Amino acid sequence: MQNRHQNNMITCDPGQLRNWVKFIAEDIGPRPWSKPQKLKHLASKIRQHLLDLGYAAEFQQFFYKQNEYFNIVACAKGQDPLGQAPFPILIVGAHYDSVSHTPGADDNASAVAGLLEIARILAAHPPAALRMVWFCLEEPPTYRTSNMGSYYYAKFLKNIKQTLTGMICLEMIGFFSDRPGSQKFPLPFMDRLYPSTGNFIAIVGNTKSKPFTMDVKNAFTKGTNLPCETLNAPCLVVGIDFSDHWSFYKMGYKAVMVTDTAFYRNPHYHRPTDLPSTLDYDRSAQVVDGVVSVILELTDPRSPRR
């Protein structure tokens, strides 16, 4: 395997992940739709960090129940984050809100931190075809409705006729277990097809996105040694479309979710115990390295996938 560590490239820092997760989950804490000022404060911190790294970063404003919310869209400096690109773009996104009764360390501070580390790693030479997006309002009561921040963004892309290589949704990337039997599944027979120990990352999508899923997995495994499993299935399978990639399916785009499988593994899901201390930052960093490998391969202008 050609690992990026062998090419003297910057890799993910587990300590940076931990710092971001602690800031989001502890300093800011629960981030529900009913706390728009708290969400705006976090959005401003994210955008300023991206500007400090040298990116072009803009808010995409939208409203829900007369409150103002923001997606943050970032791209290489000199480009318009909310403009139409003349080539297919790759979206990598993560939601930064949480449900009201949890600090949301894994759900979804882990992925927000991971995407911020991706931004840091690529800051010197960000691919022109990359758009990184931090979404608001993924959680209930807007979940799987047209009020999700990701729905506003996906619909915006459709309206400006933007073509995509695909969308990668980072949804809970920090919880791992080496205990046998720690991994659960949506269907009984799946325990014969997949590991029963929750020490892997999953890349899942709908049936239409299977070729994209395979491209993502193949590129992911070039950047990390972390075990990786894939699943493409109809959205009737519980969990297949349970995050922001759902919005992109609604607009006809290919998309996958990179996840630790949420409630199929993490006992702290949507609970007050979803704390920074429960996460595995070393393996979460390996997820980030794998996603960086995907980004570099799928945004390479010489790639036949583009």
Backbone hydrogen bonds, N-H to C=O, Kabsch-Sander energy under -0.5 kcal/mol:
donor,donor_aa,acceptor,acceptor_aa,energy
3,N,1,M,-1.1
6,Q,3,N,-1.7
7,N,4,R,-1.7
8,N,5,H,-0.9
9,M,4,R,-1.2
16,Q,13,D,-0.5
17,L,13,D,-1.9
18,R,14,P,-2.5
19,N,15,G,-2.4
20,W,16,Q,-2.3
21,V,17,L,-2.7
22,K,18,R,-2.7
23,F,19,N,-2.2
24,I,20,W,-2.7
25,A,21,V,-3.2
26,E,22,K,-2.3
27,D,22,K,-1.5
28,I,23,F,-1.9
29,G,24,I,-1.5
35,K,32,P,-1.9
39,L,35,K,-2.0
40,K,36,P,-2.5
41,H,37,Q,-2.2
42,L,38,K,-2.0
43,A,39,L,-2.6
44,S,40,K,-2.4
45,K,41,H,-1.9
46,I,42,L,-2.5
47,R,43,A,-2.6
48,Q,44,S,-2.5
49,H,45,K,-2.1
50,L,46,I,-2.1
51,L,47,R,-2.4
52,D,48,Q,-2.5
53,L,49,H,-1.5
54,G,50,L,-0.5
54,G,51,L,-1.1
55,Y,50,L,-2.3
56,A,75,C,-2.3
57,A,55,Y,-0.6
58,E,73,V,-2.5
60,Q,71,N,-2.7
61,Q,59,F,-0.6
62,F,69,Y,-2.1
64,Y,67,N,-2.1
67,N,64,Y,-2.0
69,Y,62,F,-2.9
71,N,60,Q,-2.2
72,I,134,W,-2.1
73,V,58,E,-2.8
74,A,132,M,-2.8
75,C,56,A,-2.3
79,Q,76,A,-1.7
83,G,80,D,-1.9
89,I,163,T,-1.9
90,L,129,A,-3.3
91,I,89,I,-0.5
91,I,166,G,-2.3
92,V,131,R,-2.3
93,G,168,I,-2.6
94,A,133,V,-1.8
96,Y,135,F,-2.7
98,S,31,R,-1.9
102,T,99,V,-1.1
105,A,274,D,-2.0
108,N,106,D,-0.7
109,A,104,G,-2.3
110,S,105,A,-1.6
112,V,108,N,-2.3
113,A,109,A,-2.9
114,G,110,S,-1.9
115,L,111,A,-2.6
116,L,112,V,-2.0
117,E,113,A,-2.1
118,I,114,G,-2.1
119,A,115,L,-2.1
120,R,116,L,-1.9
121,I,117,E,-2.8
122,L,118,I,-2.2
123,A,119,A,-0.6
123,A,120,R,-0.8
125,H,122,L,-0.8
130,L,127,P,-1.6
131,R,90,L,-2.5
132,M,74,A,-2.2
133,V,92,V,-2.3
134,W,72,I,-2.4
135,F,94,A,-2.2
135,F,133,V,-0.6
142,T,139,E,-1.4
145,T,142,T,-1.3
148,M,145,T,-1.4
149,G,136,C,-1.9
152,Y,148,M,-1.8
153,Y,149,G,-2.0
154,A,150,S,-2.9
155,K,151,Y,-2.6
156,F,152,Y,-2.0
157,L,153,Y,-2.3
158,K,154,A,-2.2
159,N,155,K,-2.5
160,I,156,F,-1.9
161,K,158,K,-1.1
162,Q,157,L,-2.7
165,T,89,I,-2.4
166,G,89,I,-1.0
167,M,254,K,-1.4
168,I,91,I,-3.1
169,C,167,M,-0.5
169,C,256,V,-2.9
170,L,93,G,-3.2
170,L,168,I,-0.6
171,E,169,C,-0.7
171,E,258,V,-2.4
176,F,174,G,-0.6
177,S,198,G,-2.7
182,S,179,R,-1.9
183,Q,196,S,-2.4
184,K,182,S,-0.5
184,K,264,Y,-3.1
190,M,187,L,-1.3
191,D,188,P,-1.2
192,R,189,F,-1.9
193,L,190,M,-1.2
194,Y,190,M,-1.8
198,G,179,R,-0.5
199,N,197,T,-2.0
201,I,227,P,-2.3
202,A,259,T,-2.8
203,I,229,E,-2.6
204,V,202,A,-0.5
204,V,257,M,-2.4
205,G,231,L,-2.2
209,S,206,N,-0.7
210,K,207,T,-1.5
213,T,209,S,-2.7
214,M,210,K,-2.2
215,D,211,P,-2.0
216,V,212,F,-2.6
217,K,213,T,-2.7
218,N,214,M,-2.6
219,A,215,D,-2.0
220,F,216,V,-2.6
221,T,217,K,-2.4
222,K,219,A,-0.9
223,G,220,F,-1.7
224,T,220,F,-0.6
229,E,201,I,-2.4
231,L,203,I,-1.8
233,A,205,G,-1.8
237,V,234,P,-2.1
240,I,237,V,-1.9
242,F,239,G,-1.3
243,S,241,D,-1.2
246,W,243,S,-1.8
247,S,244,D,-1.0
248,F,244,D,-0.7
249,Y,245,H,-1.9
250,K,246,W,-1.9
251,M,247,S,-0.7
252,G,249,Y,-1.7
253,Y,248,F,-2.7
256,V,167,M,-2.3
257,M,204,V,-2.8
258,V,169,C,-3.2
259,T,202,A,-2.5
259,T,257,M,-0.6
260,D,171,E,-0.6
260,D,172,M,-2.8
264,Y,261,T,-2.3
265,R,262,A,-2.3
266,N,262,A,-3.2
269,Y,266,N,-1.4
271,R,268,H,-2.2
274,D,271,R,-1.9
275,L,273,T,-2.3
278,T,275,L,-1.9
279,L,276,P,-1.5
280,D,174,G,-2.9
281,Y,279,L,-0.7
284,S,280,D,-2.0
285,A,281,Y,-1.9
286,Q,282,D,-1.3
287,V,283,R,-1.6
288,V,284,S,-1.9
289,D,285,A,-2.4
290,G,286,Q,-2.0
291,V,287,V,-2.3
292,V,288,V,-2.6
293,S,289,D,-1.9
294,V,290,G,-1.8
295,I,291,V,-2.6
296,L,292,V,-2.6
297,E,293,S,-1.9
298,L,294,V,-3.0
299,T,295,I,-1.7
300,D,297,E,-0.7
303,S,300,D,-2.4
306,R,303,S,-1.6
